[in-house]
């Protein structure tokens, strides 16, 4: 198995989502703040980019909705102030 640049991008996206969730669970990040949604959106985008080159329908569906929900969170935090 060859590890491409797009595999690396996807792996970094996974690491971002996991790290963000860990920070949330340990009380070091607030889900109501835009940073939480921005990091999740960035991670999901990176995973989606990697899926363009090695498609998996189930993973695509999860990441697509993860991105949409994160964008909703960004917009919500932007207009709630």
Protein Blocks (a to p, Z undefined) as FASTA:
>chain_A
ZZdfklmmmmmmmmmmmmmmmmmmnopacfkbmklmmmmmmmmmmmmmmmmmmccfklmm
mmmmmmmmmmmmmmmmmmmZZ
